Amino acid sequence: MATDFSTRVIKSIIDAQEEGQRLDSWLSKRFSYLSRHRWQQEIKSGRITLNTRATRCSRLLHAGDTVEFTPEHEEPPVEFDYRIVYEDAELLVIDKGGRLPCHPAGAFFKNTLWHDLSQKYGDIFIVNRLDRETSGLLIAARNSATAAILSADFASNQIDKVYYALVFGEFKTPLCAAGYLSSDPDSVIRKKRRFSMEPPDGDSESAQTEFEPIDFSGDISLVKVRPHTGRLHQIRATLCSLGFPLVGDKIYGPNEQYFLKFCDDALTAEDWQILRMRRQALHAGELRFRHPTDQRELSFVAPIPDDFIMKKS
């Protein structure tokens, strides 16, 4: 499936693996920032077209179909709170805030780090994208060759990364969690994953993460995290499955229903009080790697942002 974000009309081409799905179901899985009900409303409004024509929610998709979506509203606001901590002809190292998407996806195109950097530097390839609500360090390559080298280094665990997380509960002892990540069959959220020590039935990926407790106050722990693999939602899903849900996390926090309410803009003041933070408390704080051209070692540290500081009881 290919998606074109070059205009305000978002265009997707259905591939063979997606064939046979209902249109409303496919939309809610592919663009999960809106619920299935909300996507049904968009279809009925005519803002969703199939092969340039208005369609119905139950329409089954075929390979080669073109789905187009014309958003009614402007992109949601973000905070362009990032700084360039290193720059040369091959790459950039950036420290971004926790309210800025890296790549175009869902409702975001211009309000992304990639688009803002592209306006200033031309071709930009973000190598290790962070979730919109994750703050901290990432690398952007300034050409495709450098991007390929750095991507291979990430895949082969040649780049050292350290994160910091705030979690509910007292994290008492260091732990190396080696096991498997797979889809969570008990969740209504398609992209949610779970961690297990034993290989589950069905598809799974091996994952290994080291955790070290740093501080504890009230009912929240500050934990240092070193991932040895780079799996989707690895840190968040592992912590949740270990019984230490991430502060502020709508999916892997105290209750996944907060994510469904968030998608419908229905979170209450009481919900936010329970979540404790307006974003997930995950920060990419340290990054070490060798430069792709001359192999010199580069090391960077991004201070934990102000909204992340633990409040002592």
C-alpha angles and dihedrals in degrees: 000000000000123000124198116204096172094113137025086267107084110214126192130183115212116231130206094266091058096048117122098030123126112253095237092047092049092049094051091049098043096041103029096172086091126051121242090253091054091050089051088055090051090051093049091048091058095242089117116065130182115211088347093304134102112258145178133261095246096052110130115229126235130200109272095026114140117223116193128188125192108194115225095213138043119266116285113264120261136182115249091208103149136121133201107238096177134015137177137145093282108039151000129223112208134190107207133188127242098257102060128090116223100210137024108271137138110347094351130089114125092026093069136101091238093056094045092049091045091057089055104035107022116226110032128177114191104212105189106026118199125211114266091253096044115095129203145053129001138158126237119192119215095212137026095249093057090044091055093051094048093045089054090049090053091047092051093046093246092134118076116220131183124189134186122216137185111216136180112251136032110295099201110174139028114266137189107206109201116173143085139312120210140153114292107241091193094059128088088208109093097210097046115116136194133212124225134174093222123055109263126220112275130015119351142156128222114245135182126188133170120215127193123183113232106171142352130204129167103326099331131090130200108220131189111221130198114183115203093188130040107228128155110274089352099152097038096046094044094050092047093050091048090056098258107107116197117256112249094010112137094195104032098026129093094308131007090216086080088069092054090049090046090055089054093044089242104125111132130215087256091053091052090048090056092047089050095204135053090229137029113284099237123123129182096219107167134034130179127176145137119262109254095230109037100016095230113152117252123195129185137180125196114198116237106264123247095253088058099057114117116242110228115229 
